Structure formats: structure tokens, C-alpha cells
């Protein structure tokens, strides 16, 4: 499960422009994405305005730091596309990718300690569930948008 969460985080943090969660033909700016994500998490996790005001600056700080790590990992992945990449270079690429994942997990743990000072454990759990649901809904919307119209009819 943790690998799935990390994978989803890497995918979502590395996408420059994201489709709207409802699958409409619209790109979201990073600010719009964060606003939708924040509203979704507040609603689904039941955060009060006071909790949200304290929580989201720390939460988005974590997201920004993880994005840097994810961008580094994706840059390494791109290096491996070169057909002339040697085994030694692949080893270095993979070491870098795994180190970025480990660093991301360490950040999660460090920020969990910060979150404990802001929210109850139950609320932290609810935030994590809401975050996963938000990403799942976003991906579902992207899949719906990418499917041709005729495949929707044939699936019914």
C-alpha cells in the first residue's frame, strides 16, 4: 500500500498540468489544483477552519519538498531512456531513484511529527484517506476524459 501511495504521489507531483477531477477539457494551474485539493480534504476529513489554517501551510510545504525529490527521480528516469546508457549509469540512476523515494518517506515521517502538533491522530488519518480519494478521483476523471466516446457506450 505504501508503494502505491508513493507511486501516486510521484505521478501527481510530476505532472505539470493536470486535468480537472470531473474530466472536463480543462487544465488546472498549480494554484487551482491546490485549491481543489484543499477544499476536498477539508470536506472529507472534517477539518475546522482553525485546523485548516494551521495544517495546510505545513502540508503544502511537505508537498513542495516532495515535488523536488520526485522531479529529481523523474529526471533520472529520463536519463535511462538513452539507448547508450551503460550498466554503471543504470546502477547510478536506480540508486538515485531509490534514494529519492527513501528521502520522500523520511519527509513523510518528519512532517507526520509536525502534523501531530496540529491535528489529532484521527484527523491525520482522515486527511490521508481524503488525499488518496482525491488522487483516485483525479485519475478517474483523467481516464474518463482520455477514453473515446465510443468506448463509453460499449462499456455500458
N, C-alpha and C positions, 0 to 999 in steps of 0.2 A: 504494500500500500504506500509506503514511504517513497519507493522508487517512482510510483505513479504520480504522487504529489510533486516530486522533484521534476519529473519529466513534463508535467503540465505547466509547472512554474517556468521551466526553461523555454518551452514553446511560447507561452503567453508573454513572457518578458522580452523575448527576442523579436516578436512581430512588431514591425514599425507602425503599420496602420491596421486596425482591427475592424472587422465587420460588426455592426450593431448586433446585440443579442437577439433581436427579433428577426434577423436575417434580411432586413431590407437593404436596398442597394445604397448603402451609405458607409463612409469611413468615419471612425471615431478618432478625434485627436486624443493625445495622451490625457489632456485635462478632462475631456468628455468621458473617456474610459474610466478615469479615477472617480469622477462624479457619479457615474452609474454604479460602479463597484461599491463606493462608499454608501450610497443610498440602499443598495441591495443588502449589504452587510448590516447596516443599521436596522433595517426592517426585519431581516431573517434572524439576526442574533438578539434583537430586542434591546439594543443599546439606547440609553438615555442620551439627551443632548450633552450633558456634562461628561458622560463616559466617552462619547464620540469625539468631543472637543479635545480630550486628553489623549485618546487612543490613536486617532488617525495620523497625527503628525509623526508619531513613533512608527506606526505601521507603514506609512509611505516612505519613511527613512529606510526601513528594512527593505522595502521593495526596490528602492533606488540602488541600494548597495548590492542586492542580489542581481539586479539587472546588469551591473558592471561585470560581475562574475560570469553571468550567463552569456554576455556579449563576448567575453574572452574565450569561453568554451566554444561558442559558435565560430569564432574566428579560427580557432584551432581545427575545428571540423572542416572548415573551408580549405585550410592548408592541405588536408589529406586528400582532397579531390584531384590534386595534381598527379598525373599518371607516373611521373618520375620520382615520386616520394619514396625514400628508402625505408627499410625496416627500422633503422635507428630513428629516423624522423617520425615514423608512425608511433614508435615507443614514446618519444617525447610528446607527441600530440596527445596520446592516450593518458600519459602521466598528467599533463596539464588539464585535461578534461576531468579526470578523477579528482585532482587537487581542487579544481573549481567546485565540484559537487561537495567535497568534504568541507570546503570553506563556506559554502552555502548552508550546509547543515549546521555548522558551528554558529553562523549568524542566526539561524532559526533558534538555536538554544540560547544564545546571548539575548536575543530580543524577547524570548519567552520569559526570561528573568525580568526584563523591563515591563512586559505586559502584566506580570503578576502584581506589580505595584499599582497598576491602573484598573484592572478588571479582576473579577472573581474567576476561579478556575472554570466554572460552568460557562461564564460569558466567553472566556478564551476558547473553550471547546466549541461553543455556538458560532463564534467568529470563524473558526477554522472550517466548520461544516458549511457555513454560508459562503465562504470563499471558494470551496470546492464546488458547491452548487452553482455559484456564479460562473465559474470557468466552464463547467459542464454545459450550462445553458448557452454560454457564448459559443462553445464549439458546436452545439446542436444547431444554433442559428446559422453558423457558418456553413455547416453541412447542408442545411435546407437551402441556403442561398446558392450553393455550388451545384446542387442537383438540377439537371434539366427538367423542365415541366413534365415531359412525358414519363419520366421515371416516377414522379409523384403519383400520377394516375395509375400506372401499372402496379404500384405498391399497395393500392387500396383493395 
